[in-house]
């Protein structure tokens, strides 16, 4: 369930609320009863380690070296080592 960040205009408190995406945003501060606004905050989602980009595109090696000279090209037509994308 996503965590949303709000700021109260009354007490200036910034707080987090766990809500479903379908829930309406809250409009009242639970501390002072003032009006609140939803903040856009940094996501806690991070991609770490290897992955499709790191393994297949940014390491500078040919896909043929990684696949042992695979006979089929992911782009279609011909062998992988003959594909213009492999160079």
N, CA, C and O atoms as a CHARMM CRD file, in Angstrom:
* protein
*
  348
    1    1 UNK  N      0.85000  -1.16900   0.00000 PROA 1      0.00000
    2    1 UNK  CA     0.00000   0.00000   0.00000 PROA 1      0.00000
    3    1 UNK  C      0.90000   1.23900   0.00000 PROA 1      0.00000
    4    1 UNK  O      1.83800   1.32200   0.79300 PROA 1      0.00000
    5    2 UNK  N      0.62300   2.19400  -0.87800 PROA 2      0.00000
    6    2 UNK  CA     1.47100   3.39500  -0.96800 PROA 2      0.00000
    7    2 UNK  C      1.41600   4.27800   0.28100 PROA 2      0.00000
    8    2 UNK  O      0.42300   4.29700   1.00900 PROA 2      0.00000
    9    3 UNK  N      2.49500   4.99400   0.50200 PROA 3      0.00000
   10    3 UNK  CA     2.59000   5.95100   1.59600 PROA 3      0.00000
   11    3 UNK  C      2.59800   7.34600   0.97700 PROA 3      0.00000
   12    3 UNK  O      3.41100   7.64100   0.10100 PROA 3      0.00000
   13    4 UNK  N      1.68700   8.20000   1.43900 PROA 4      0.00000
   14    4 UNK  CA     1.57800   9.56200   0.93800 PROA 4      0.00000
   15    4 UNK  C      2.00200  10.54300   2.01800 PROA 4      0.00000
   16    4 UNK  O      1.78700  10.31000   3.20700 PROA 4      0.00000
   17    5 UNK  N      2.60100  11.63300   1.59100 PROA 5      0.00000
   18    5 UNK  CA     3.09300  12.65100   2.51400 PROA 5      0.00000
   19    5 UNK  C      2.19700  13.88500   2.41000 PROA 5      0.00000
   20    5 UNK  O      1.84700  14.32100   1.31300 PROA 5      0.00000
   21    6 UNK  N      1.83400  14.43700   3.56100 PROA 6      0.00000
   22    6 UNK  CA     0.96100  15.61400   3.63100 PROA 6      0.00000
   23    6 UNK  C      1.62100  16.67600   4.49400 PROA 6      0.00000
   24    6 UNK  O      2.44100  16.37300   5.36000 PROA 6      0.00000
   25    7 UNK  N      1.24400  17.95000   4.23800 PROA 7      0.00000
   26    7 UNK  CA     1.70800  19.06300   5.06500 PROA 7      0.00000
   27    7 UNK  C      0.49100  19.84600   5.53700 PROA 7      0.00000
   28    7 UNK  O     -0.39300  20.17300   4.74600 PROA 7      0.00000
   29    8 UNK  N      0.45300  20.14700   6.84200 PROA 8      0.00000
   30    8 UNK  CA    -0.64800  20.89700   7.43200 PROA 8      0.00000
   31    8 UNK  C     -0.36100  22.39300   7.30800 PROA 8      0.00000
   32    8 UNK  O      0.74600  22.85200   7.59200 PROA 8      0.00000
   33    9 UNK  N     -1.37400  23.14100   6.88100 PROA 9      0.00000
   34    9 UNK  CA    -1.20100  24.59000   6.77200 PROA 9      0.00000
   35    9 UNK  C     -1.34900  25.26700   8.13900 PROA 9      0.00000
   36    9 UNK  O     -0.91400  26.40500   8.31500 PROA 9      0.00000
   37   10 UNK  N     -1.95800  24.57400   9.10200 PROA 10     0.00000
   38   10 UNK  CA    -2.14000  25.14500  10.44000 PROA 10     0.00000
   39   10 UNK  C     -0.91300  24.99900  11.31200 PROA 10     0.00000
   40   10 UNK  O     -0.34600  25.99800  11.75500 PROA 10     0.00000
   41   11 UNK  N     -0.49300  23.76700  11.56500 PROA 11     0.00000
   42   11 UNK  CA     0.63200  23.52200  12.47600 PROA 11     0.00000
   43   11 UNK  C      1.95700  23.28400  11.75000 PROA 11     0.00000
   44   11 UNK  O      2.98100  23.06100  12.39500 PROA 11     0.00000
   45   12 UNK  N      1.94700  23.32800  10.42100 PROA 12     0.00000
   46   12 UNK  CA     3.14200  23.14700   9.59500 PROA 12     0.00000
   47   12 UNK  C      3.77200  21.76000   9.74000 PROA 12     0.00000
   48   12 UNK  O      4.91500  21.54900   9.33500 PROA 12     0.00000
   49   13 UNK  N      3.02600  20.82200  10.31700 PROA 13     0.00000
   50   13 UNK  CA     3.54700  19.47200  10.50500 PROA 13     0.00000
   51   13 UNK  C      3.49700  18.72200   9.17000 PROA 13     0.00000
   52   13 UNK  O      2.52000  18.82900   8.42800 PROA 13     0.00000
   53   14 UNK  N      4.55400  17.96400   8.87000 PROA 14     0.00000
   54   14 UNK  CA     4.59200  17.09000   7.69600 PROA 14     0.00000
   55   14 UNK  C      4.46900  15.66600   8.21700 PROA 14     0.00000
   56   14 UNK  O      5.21500  15.25200   9.10400 PROA 14     0.00000
   57   15 UNK  N      3.52000  14.91700   7.65500 PROA 15     0.00000
   58   15 UNK  CA     3.28300  13.55900   8.13500 PROA 15     0.00000
   59   15 UNK  C      2.95600  12.63900   6.96800 PROA 15     0.00000
   60   15 UNK  O      2.60800  13.09100   5.87700 PROA 15     0.00000
   61   16 UNK  N      3.07600  11.34300   7.22000 PROA 16     0.00000
   62   16 UNK  CA     2.81800  10.33300   6.20600 PROA 16     0.00000
   63   16 UNK  C      1.56700   9.55000   6.55500 PROA 16     0.00000
   64   16 UNK  O      1.26100   9.32000   7.72500 PROA 16     0.00000
   65   17 UNK  N      0.84300   9.14000   5.50600 PROA 17     0.00000
   66   17 UNK  CA    -0.36800   8.33700   5.67800 PROA 17     0.00000
   67   17 UNK  C     -0.31600   7.19200   4.67300 PROA 17     0.00000
   68   17 UNK  O     -0.03700   7.39700   3.49200 PROA 17     0.00000
   69   18 UNK  N     -0.58600   5.99600   5.15700 PROA 18     0.00000
   70   18 UNK  CA    -0.65000   4.83800   4.28300 PROA 18     0.00000
   71   18 UNK  C     -2.07900   4.71600   3.75300 PROA 18     0.00000
   72   18 UNK  O     -3.01600   4.53500   4.53100 PROA 18     0.00000
   73   19 UNK  N     -2.25000   4.81600   2.43000 PROA 19     0.00000
   74   19 UNK  CA    -3.57400   4.79600   1.82100 PROA 19     0.00000
   75   19 UNK  C     -3.55400   3.95200   0.55700 PROA 19     0.00000
   76   19 UNK  O     -2.51400   3.78700  -0.08000 PROA 19     0.00000
   77   20 UNK  N     -4.71600   3.42300   0.20500 PROA 20     0.00000
   78   20 UNK  CA    -4.85800   2.76500  -1.09100 PROA 20     0.00000
   79   20 UNK  C     -4.88200   3.83100  -2.17200 PROA 20     0.00000
   80   20 UNK  O     -5.22200   4.98400  -1.91000 PROA 20     0.00000
   81   21 UNK  N     -4.52200   3.44400  -3.38100 PROA 21     0.00000
   82   21 UNK  CA    -4.52300   4.41000  -4.48500 PROA 21     0.00000
   83   21 UNK  C     -5.93600   4.89500  -4.78200 PROA 21     0.00000
   84   21 UNK  O     -6.11200   6.01300  -5.26800 PROA 21     0.00000
   85   22 UNK  N     -6.94000   4.07900  -4.50100 PROA 22     0.00000
   86   22 UNK  CA    -8.33300   4.45000  -4.77200 PROA 22     0.00000
   87   22 UNK  C     -8.91900   5.36200  -3.69300 PROA 22     0.00000
   88   22 UNK  O     -9.96900   5.96500  -3.91000 PROA 22     0.00000
   89   23 UNK  N     -8.25800   5.47500  -2.52900 PROA 23     0.00000
   90   23 UNK  CA    -8.76400   6.32900  -1.45000 PROA 23     0.00000
   91   23 UNK  C     -8.62300   7.80500  -1.82300 PROA 23     0.00000
   92   23 UNK  O     -7.68300   8.20000  -2.51200 PROA 23     0.00000
   93   24 UNK  N     -9.57300   8.60500  -1.35500 PROA 24     0.00000
   94   24 UNK  CA    -9.49400  10.05800  -1.55500 PROA 24     0.00000
   95   24 UNK  C     -8.40900  10.62300  -0.64100 PROA 24     0.00000
   96   24 UNK  O     -8.21100  10.12400   0.46700 PROA 24     0.00000
   97   25 UNK  N     -7.70200  11.66500  -1.10000 PROA 25     0.00000
   98   25 UNK  CA    -6.69700  12.29600  -0.23700 PROA 25     0.00000
   99   25 UNK  C     -7.35500  12.86200   1.02400 PROA 25     0.00000
  100   25 UNK  O     -8.49600  13.32200   0.99100 PROA 25     0.00000
  101   26 UNK  N     -6.61100  12.81800   2.13800 PROA 26     0.00000
  102   26 UNK  CA    -7.17800  13.38200   3.36800 PROA 26     0.00000
  103   26 UNK  C     -7.15700  14.90200   3.25900 PROA 26     0.00000
  104   26 UNK  O     -6.35300  15.46000   2.51200 PROA 26     0.00000
  105   27 UNK  N     -8.03100  15.56900   3.99300 PROA 27     0.00000
  106   27 UNK  CA    -8.11300  17.03100   3.90400 PROA 27     0.00000
  107   27 UNK  C     -7.97800  17.71800   5.25400 PROA 27     0.00000
  108   27 UNK  O     -7.91100  18.94600   5.32000 PROA 27     0.00000
  109   28 UNK  N     -7.93800  16.92800   6.34800 PROA 28     0.00000
  110   28 UNK  CA    -7.87100  17.48700   7.69800 PROA 28     0.00000
  111   28 UNK  C     -6.67500  16.90100   8.43900 PROA 28     0.00000
  112   28 UNK  O     -6.45200  15.69100   8.40700 PROA 28     0.00000
  113   29 UNK  N     -5.91100  17.75400   9.10300 PROA 29     0.00000
  114   29 UNK  CA    -4.75500  17.32400   9.89700 PROA 29     0.00000
  115   29 UNK  C     -5.22600  16.54300  11.11500 PROA 29     0.00000
  116   29 UNK  O     -6.10100  17.01100  11.84300 PROA 29     0.00000
  117   30 UNK  N     -4.65800  15.35400  11.35400 PROA 30     0.00000
  118   30 UNK  CA    -5.06200  14.58400  12.53000 PROA 30     0.00000
  119   30 UNK  C     -4.59600  15.20000  13.85000 PROA 30     0.00000
  120   30 UNK  O     -5.12200  14.84700  14.90600 PROA 30     0.00000
  121   31 UNK  N     -3.62300  16.11200  13.81300 PROA 31     0.00000
  122   31 UNK  CA    -3.09800  16.73100  15.02700 PROA 31     0.00000
  123   31 UNK  C     -3.89000  17.96900  15.44400 PROA 31     0.00000
  124   31 UNK  O     -4.32600  18.07500  16.59000 PROA 31     0.00000
  125   32 UNK  N     -4.07800  18.92000  14.49200 PROA 32     0.00000
  126   32 UNK  CA    -4.70100  20.19000  14.87100 PROA 32     0.00000
  127   32 UNK  C     -6.04100  20.45200  14.17500 PROA 32     0.00000
  128   32 UNK  O     -6.74600  21.39300  14.53900 PROA 32     0.00000
  129   33 UNK  N     -6.39900  19.63800  13.18600 PROA 33     0.00000
  130   33 UNK  CA    -7.65500  19.84300  12.47600 PROA 33     0.00000
  131   33 UNK  C     -7.56900  20.84500  11.34000 PROA 33     0.00000
  132   33 UNK  O     -8.58500  21.16200  10.72300 PROA 33     0.00000
  133   34 UNK  N     -6.36900  21.35300  11.04900 PROA 34     0.00000
  134   34 UNK  CA    -6.18000  22.30200   9.95700 PROA 34     0.00000
  135   34 UNK  C     -6.24400  21.62200   8.59800 PROA 34     0.00000
  136   34 UNK  O     -6.26900  20.39500   8.50300 PROA 34     0.00000
  137   35 UNK  N     -6.26900  22.42800   7.55700 PROA 35     0.00000
  138   35 UNK  CA    -6.32200  21.86400   6.21100 PROA 35     0.00000
  139   35 UNK  C     -4.92600  21.37400   5.79800 PROA 35     0.00000
  140   35 UNK  O     -3.91000  21.93800   6.20600 PROA 35     0.00000
  141   36 UNK  N     -4.90100  20.33100   4.99500 PROA 36     0.00000
  142   36 UNK  CA    -3.63100  19.75100   4.56000 PROA 36     0.00000
  143   36 UNK  C     -3.56400  19.71400   3.03900 PROA 36     0.00000
  144   36 UNK  O     -4.58000  19.77300   2.34700 PROA 36     0.00000
  145   37 UNK  N     -2.33000  19.61500   2.54000 PROA 37     0.00000
  146   37 UNK  CA    -2.13700  19.42400   1.11000 PROA 37     0.00000
  147   37 UNK  C     -1.18000  18.26100   0.91600 PROA 37     0.00000
  148   37 UNK  O     -0.26000  18.04300   1.70400 PROA 37     0.00000
  149   38 UNK  N     -1.42300  17.52400  -0.15400 PROA 38     0.00000
  150   38 UNK  CA    -0.58200  16.37300  -0.47600 PROA 38     0.00000
  151   38 UNK  C      0.71200  16.87400  -1.09200 PROA 38     0.00000
  152   38 UNK  O      0.69400  17.74400  -1.96300 PROA 38     0.00000
  153   39 UNK  N      1.83300  16.33000  -0.64200 PROA 39     0.00000
  154   39 UNK  CA     3.14200  16.70200  -1.16600 PROA 39     0.00000
  155   39 UNK  C      3.60600  15.67500  -2.19300 PROA 39     0.00000
  156   39 UNK  O      3.21000  14.51000  -2.15000 PROA 39     0.00000
  157   40 UNK  N      4.43100  16.11600  -3.09500 PROA 40     0.00000
  158   40 UNK  CA     5.08900  15.20200  -4.01600 PROA 40     0.00000
  159   40 UNK  C      6.46000  14.93400  -3.42500 PROA 40     0.00000
  160   40 UNK  O      7.30100  15.83000  -3.35200 PROA 40     0.00000
  161   41 UNK  N      6.67800  13.72000  -3.01000 PROA 41     0.00000
  162   41 UNK  CA     7.93500  13.38700  -2.34500 PROA 41     0.00000
  163   41 UNK  C      8.72500  12.37900  -3.15900 PROA 41     0.00000
  164   41 UNK  O      8.20600  11.77100  -4.09500 PROA 41     0.00000
  165   42 UNK  N      9.97000  12.21300  -2.79400 PROA 42     0.00000
  166   42 UNK  CA    10.84800  11.29100  -3.48400 PROA 42     0.00000
  167   42 UNK  C     10.39700   9.85300  -3.22200 PROA 42     0.00000
  168   42 UNK  O     10.03500   9.49000  -2.10300 PROA 42     0.00000
  169   43 UNK  N     10.42900   9.06200  -4.26500 PROA 43     0.00000
  170   43 UNK  CA    10.03200   7.65800  -4.14900 PROA 43     0.00000
  171   43 UNK  C     11.09300   6.87000  -3.40100 PROA 43     0.00000
  172   43 UNK  O     12.27900   7.19500  -3.47000 PROA 43     0.00000
  173   44 UNK  N     10.67800   5.85300  -2.70000 PROA 44     0.00000
  174   44 UNK  CA    11.63000   4.97900  -2.02000 PROA 44     0.00000
  175   44 UNK  C     12.00500   3.79700  -2.89900 PROA 44     0.00000
  176   44 UNK  O     12.78100   2.94000  -2.47700 PROA 44     0.00000
  177   45 UNK  N     11.46900   3.73200  -4.11400 PROA 45     0.00000
  178   45 UNK  CA    11.73600   2.65100  -5.04700 PROA 45     0.00000
  179   45 UNK  C     13.09500   2.85300  -5.69400 PROA 45     0.00000
  180   45 UNK  O     13.35900   3.91300  -6.26100 PROA 45     0.00000
  181   46 UNK  N     13.95800   1.85100  -5.61600 PROA 46     0.00000
  182   46 UNK  CA    15.28800   1.94400  -6.20900 PROA 46     0.00000
  183   46 UNK  C     15.61200   0.64600  -6.92800 PROA 46     0.00000
  184   46 UNK  O     15.30600  -0.43800  -6.43200 PROA 46     0.00000
  185   47 UNK  N     16.22600   0.75600  -8.08900 PROA 47     0.00000
  186   47 UNK  CA    16.72300  -0.41600  -8.79700 PROA 47     0.00000
  187   47 UNK  C     18.18600  -0.57500  -8.42100 PROA 47     0.00000
  188   47 UNK  O     18.99000   0.33600  -8.62100 PROA 47     0.00000
  189   48 UNK  N     18.52800  -1.74100  -7.87300 PROA 48     0.00000
  190   48 UNK  CA    19.90700  -1.98700  -7.45800 PROA 48     0.00000
  191   48 UNK  C     20.41000  -3.26400  -8.10800 PROA 48     0.00000
  192   48 UNK  O     19.62800  -4.14900  -8.45400 PROA 48     0.00000
  193   49 UNK  N     21.70100  -3.34800  -8.26700 PROA 49     0.00000
  194   49 UNK  CA    22.29800  -4.55400  -8.82600 PROA 49     0.00000
  195   49 UNK  C     22.18700  -4.59700 -10.33100 PROA 49     0.00000
  196   49 UNK  O     21.92200  -3.58700 -10.98200 PROA 49     0.00000
  197   50 UNK  N     22.39500  -5.79400 -10.87800 PROA 50     0.00000
  198   50 UNK  CA    22.31300  -5.99000 -12.32400 PROA 50     0.00000
  199   50 UNK  C     20.88000  -5.91700 -12.78900 PROA 50     0.00000
  200   50 UNK  O     19.94800  -5.89500 -11.98500 PROA 50     0.00000
  201   51 UNK  N     20.72000  -5.88000 -14.06200 PROA 51     0.00000
  202   51 UNK  CA    19.38400  -5.81600 -14.62700 PROA 51     0.00000
  203   51 UNK  C     19.46300  -5.79500 -16.12700 PROA 51     0.00000
  204   51 UNK  O     20.55300  -5.90200 -16.68800 PROA 51     0.00000
  205   52 UNK  N     18.34700  -5.66300 -16.78700 PROA 52     0.00000
  206   52 UNK  CA    18.34400  -5.71400 -18.24600 PROA 52     0.00000
  207   52 UNK  C     19.21300  -4.62600 -18.85600 PROA 52     0.00000
  208   52 UNK  O     19.89500  -4.88100 -19.84800 PROA 52     0.00000
  209   53 UNK  N     19.21100  -3.42100 -18.29600 PROA 53     0.00000
  210   53 UNK  CA    20.00800  -2.34700 -18.88400 PROA 53     0.00000
  211   53 UNK  C     21.49300  -2.59000 -18.63800 PROA 53     0.00000
  212   53 UNK  O     22.29700  -2.52500 -19.56800 PROA 53     0.00000
  213   54 UNK  N     21.85200  -2.86600 -17.41100 PROA 54     0.00000
  214   54 UNK  CA    23.25100  -3.07300 -17.06700 PROA 54     0.00000
  215   54 UNK  C     23.82400  -4.28800 -17.78100 PROA 54     0.00000
  216   54 UNK  O     24.93500  -4.23200 -18.30700 PROA 54     0.00000
  217   55 UNK  N     23.07900  -5.37700 -17.80200 PROA 55     0.00000
  218   55 UNK  CA    23.59100  -6.61300 -18.37800 PROA 55     0.00000
  219   55 UNK  C     23.59400  -6.60700 -19.90300 PROA 55     0.00000
  220   55 UNK  O     24.48700  -7.19300 -20.51400 PROA 55     0.00000
  221   56 UNK  N     22.61900  -5.95900 -20.52800 PROA 56     0.00000
  222   56 UNK  CA    22.50000  -6.08200 -21.96300 PROA 56     0.00000
  223   56 UNK  C     22.87700  -4.87700 -22.77700 PROA 56     0.00000
  224   56 UNK  O     23.09000  -5.00200 -23.98200 PROA 56     0.00000
  225   57 UNK  N     22.97000  -3.69800 -22.16300 PROA 57     0.00000
  226   57 UNK  CA    23.14500  -2.51100 -22.97300 PROA 57     0.00000
  227   57 UNK  C     24.32200  -1.62900 -22.57600 PROA 57     0.00000
  228   57 UNK  O     24.96200  -1.04800 -23.45200 PROA 57     0.00000
  229   58 UNK  N     24.62200  -1.51200 -21.32400 PROA 58     0.00000
  230   58 UNK  CA    25.61600  -0.51400 -20.93400 PROA 58     0.00000
  231   58 UNK  C     27.01000  -1.07000 -20.71000 PROA 58     0.00000
  232   58 UNK  O     27.93500  -0.29000 -20.48200 PROA 58     0.00000
  233   59 UNK  N     27.20500  -2.38500 -20.76200 PROA 59     0.00000
  234   59 UNK  CA    28.53000  -2.91700 -20.45000 PROA 59     0.00000
  235   59 UNK  C     29.48200  -2.91100 -21.63800 PROA 59     0.00000
  236   59 UNK  O     30.66100  -3.22500 -21.47600 PROA 59     0.00000
  237   60 UNK  N     28.99700  -2.56000 -22.83100 PROA 60     0.00000
  238   60 UNK  CA    29.86900  -2.41100 -23.98300 PROA 60     0.00000
  239   60 UNK  C     30.25800  -3.70900 -24.66400 PROA 60     0.00000
  240   60 UNK  O     31.01300  -3.66900 -25.63500 PROA 60     0.00000
  241   61 UNK  N     29.78200  -4.85900 -24.20600 PROA 61     0.00000
  242   61 UNK  CA    30.11800  -6.11700 -24.86100 PROA 61     0.00000
  243   61 UNK  C     29.03700  -6.49900 -25.84900 PROA 61     0.00000
  244   61 UNK  O     27.88700  -6.07300 -25.74100 PROA 61     0.00000
  245   62 UNK  N     29.42100  -7.29000 -26.78800 PROA 62     0.00000
  246   62 UNK  CA    28.49100  -7.76200 -27.81100 PROA 62     0.00000
  247   62 UNK  C     27.57400  -8.81900 -27.22100 PROA 62     0.00000
  248   62 UNK  O     28.01800  -9.60200 -26.38200 PROA 62     0.00000
  249   63 UNK  N     26.30600  -8.87200 -27.63000 PROA 63     0.00000
  250   63 UNK  CA    25.41400  -9.93100 -27.16800 PROA 63     0.00000
  251   63 UNK  C     25.92200 -11.31300 -27.55600 PROA 63     0.00000
  252   63 UNK  O     25.59100 -12.29700 -26.89600 PROA 63     0.00000
  253   64 UNK  N     26.73500 -11.40500 -28.63600 PROA 64     0.00000
  254   64 UNK  CA    27.26400 -12.69700 -29.05800 PROA 64     0.00000
  255   64 UNK  C     28.25300 -13.24400 -28.03500 PROA 64     0.00000
  256   64 UNK  O     28.32800 -14.45400 -27.82200 PROA 64     0.00000
  257   65 UNK  N     29.00800 -12.35400 -27.40500 PROA 65     0.00000
  258   65 UNK  CA    29.96400 -12.79100 -26.39200 PROA 65     0.00000
  259   65 UNK  C     29.23700 -13.35500 -25.18300 PROA 65     0.00000
  260   65 UNK  O     29.69200 -14.32900 -24.58200 PROA 65     0.00000
  261   66 UNK  N     28.10200 -12.74600 -24.82100 PROA 66     0.00000
  262   66 UNK  CA    27.34800 -13.21000 -23.66600 PROA 66     0.00000
  263   66 UNK  C     26.58100 -14.49600 -23.94600 PROA 66     0.00000
  264   66 UNK  O     26.38800 -15.31300 -23.04600 PROA 66     0.00000
  265   67 UNK  N     26.14300 -14.67900 -25.18700 PROA 67     0.00000
  266   67 UNK  CA    25.28600 -15.81800 -25.49400 PROA 67     0.00000
  267   67 UNK  C     26.03400 -16.95500 -26.15600 PROA 67     0.00000
  268   67 UNK  O     25.42500 -17.97100 -26.49400 PROA 67     0.00000
  269   68 UNK  N     27.35200 -16.81500 -26.35600 PROA 68     0.00000
  270   68 UNK  CA    28.10600 -17.87800 -26.99900 PROA 68     0.00000
  271   68 UNK  C     27.80200 -17.98500 -28.48500 PROA 68     0.00000
  272   68 UNK  O     27.90700 -19.07500 -29.04800 PROA 68     0.00000
  273   69 UNK  N     27.43300 -16.89700 -29.13300 PROA 69     0.00000
  274   69 UNK  CA    27.14100 -16.91200 -30.55800 PROA 69     0.00000
  275   69 UNK  C     25.76300 -17.46400 -30.83900 PROA 69     0.00000
  276   69 UNK  O     25.60600 -18.34200 -31.68800 PROA 69     0.00000
  277   70 UNK  N     24.76600 -16.96300 -30.14100 PROA 70     0.00000
  278   70 UNK  CA    23.39100 -17.45100 -30.29800 PROA 70     0.00000
  279   70 UNK  C     22.95700 -17.38900 -31.75300 PROA 70     0.00000
  280   70 UNK  O     23.26000 -16.41200 -32.43800 PROA 70     0.00000
  281   71 UNK  N     22.24400 -18.41900 -32.25100 PROA 71     0.00000
  282   71 UNK  CA    21.87300 -18.46300 -33.65100 PROA 71     0.00000
  283   71 UNK  C     20.76100 -17.49500 -34.05100 PROA 71     0.00000
  284   71 UNK  O     20.62300 -17.18800 -35.23500 PROA 71     0.00000
  285   72 UNK  N     19.98000 -17.01400 -33.11600 PROA 72     0.00000
  286   72 UNK  CA    18.87100 -16.13700 -33.50300 PROA 72     0.00000
  287   72 UNK  C     19.06000 -14.74100 -32.93200 PROA 72     0.00000
  288   72 UNK  O     19.50700 -14.58100 -31.79600 PROA 72     0.00000
  289   73 UNK  N     18.72100 -13.74600 -33.71600 PROA 73     0.00000
  290   73 UNK  CA    18.85500 -12.36200 -33.31100 PROA 73     0.00000
  291   73 UNK  C     17.56200 -11.89200 -32.66200 PROA 73     0.00000
  292   73 UNK  O     16.49000 -12.13500 -33.21600 PROA 73     0.00000
  293   74 UNK  N     17.61600 -11.21700 -31.49100 PROA 74     0.00000
  294   74 UNK  CA    16.39100 -10.72300 -30.86500 PROA 74     0.00000
  295   74 UNK  C     15.65400  -9.71000 -31.73900 PROA 74     0.00000
  296   74 UNK  O     14.44500  -9.53200 -31.58600 PROA 74     0.00000
  297   75 UNK  N     16.36500  -9.04300 -32.65400 PROA 75     0.00000
  298   75 UNK  CA    15.73500  -8.08700 -33.56000 PROA 75     0.00000
  299   75 UNK  C     15.11200  -8.74600 -34.77400 PROA 75     0.00000
  300   75 UNK  O     14.45200  -8.07800 -35.57000 PROA 75     0.00000
  301   76 UNK  N     15.31000 -10.03800 -34.92700 PROA 76     0.00000
  302   76 UNK  CA    14.74500 -10.79500 -36.05200 PROA 76     0.00000
  303   76 UNK  C     15.69200 -10.79900 -37.23400 PROA 76     0.00000
  304   76 UNK  O     16.40200  -9.82500 -37.48400 PROA 76     0.00000
  305   77 UNK  N     15.69500 -11.89700 -37.95100 PROA 77     0.00000
  306   77 UNK  CA    16.44600 -12.01800 -39.19200 PROA 77     0.00000
  307   77 UNK  C     17.92700 -12.21000 -39.01700 PROA 77     0.00000
  308   77 UNK  O     18.64200 -11.26600 -38.68100 PROA 77     0.00000
  309   78 UNK  N     18.40100 -13.41400 -39.23800 PROA 78     0.00000
  310   78 UNK  CA    19.83800 -13.68200 -39.26300 PROA 78     0.00000
  311   78 UNK  C     20.41400 -13.98700 -37.90500 PROA 78     0.00000
  312   78 UNK  O     19.72200 -13.92900 -36.88800 PROA 78     0.00000
  313   79 UNK  N     21.71000 -14.31900 -37.90000 PROA 79     0.00000
  314   79 UNK  CA    22.39800 -14.64600 -36.67000 PROA 79     0.00000
  315   79 UNK  C     22.69500 -13.40800 -35.84700 PROA 79     0.00000
  316   79 UNK  O     22.76600 -12.29900 -36.37700 PROA 79     0.00000
  317   80 UNK  N     22.86500 -13.59800 -34.58100 PROA 80     0.00000
  318   80 UNK  CA    23.09000 -12.48300 -33.66800 PROA 80     0.00000
  319   80 UNK  C     24.36900 -11.73900 -34.00900 PROA 80     0.00000
  320   80 UNK  O     24.38600 -10.50800 -33.98400 PROA 80     0.00000
  321   81 UNK  N     25.45300 -12.46300 -34.33000 PROA 81     0.00000
  322   81 UNK  CA    26.72300 -11.81400 -34.61500 PROA 81     0.00000
  323   81 UNK  C     26.69600 -11.03300 -35.91100 PROA 81     0.00000
  324   81 UNK  O     27.56300 -10.18800 -36.13200 PROA 81     0.00000
  325   82 UNK  N     25.71800 -11.29200 -36.78100 PROA 82     0.00000
  326   82 UNK  CA    25.60200 -10.56100 -38.03900 PROA 82     0.00000
  327   82 UNK  C     24.66300  -9.38000 -37.92600 PROA 82     0.00000
  328   82 UNK  O     24.54800  -8.58800 -38.86200 PROA 82     0.00000
  329   83 UNK  N     23.99200  -9.24700 -36.79900 PROA 83     0.00000
  330   83 UNK  CA    23.02900  -8.17900 -36.59300 PROA 83     0.00000
  331   83 UNK  C     23.74800  -6.84900 -36.37400 PROA 83     0.00000
  332   83 UNK  O     24.70400  -6.80400 -35.60000 PROA 83     0.00000
  333   84 UNK  N     23.32300  -5.75900 -37.02900 PROA 84     0.00000
  334   84 UNK  CA    23.97000  -4.46400 -36.81800 PROA 84     0.00000
  335   84 UNK  C     23.89200  -3.98500 -35.36900 PROA 84     0.00000
  336   84 UNK  O     24.74100  -3.21200 -34.92600 PROA 84     0.00000
  337   85 UNK  N     22.88200  -4.43700 -34.63000 PROA 85     0.00000
  338   85 UNK  CA    22.74400  -4.02200 -33.23000 PROA 85     0.00000
  339   85 UNK  C     23.78400  -4.70000 -32.34800 PROA 85     0.00000
  340   85 UNK  O     24.02400  -4.24100 -31.23100 PROA 85     0.00000
  341   86 UNK  N     24.40000  -5.76500 -32.81000 PROA 86     0.00000
  342   86 UNK  CA    25.37600  -6.50200 -32.00600 PROA 86     0.00000
  343   86 UNK  C     26.75200  -5.86900 -32.04500 PROA 86     0.00000
  344   86 UNK  O     27.62500  -6.27100 -31.27700 PROA 86     0.00000
  345   87 UNK  N     26.97800  -4.89400 -32.91000 PROA 87     0.00000
  346   87 UNK  CA    28.31100  -4.29100 -33.00700 PROA 87     0.00000
  347   87 UNK  C     28.37900  -2.99100 -32.26600 PROA 87     0.00000
  348   87 UNK  O     29.42900  -2.34800 -32.24300 PROA 87     0.00000
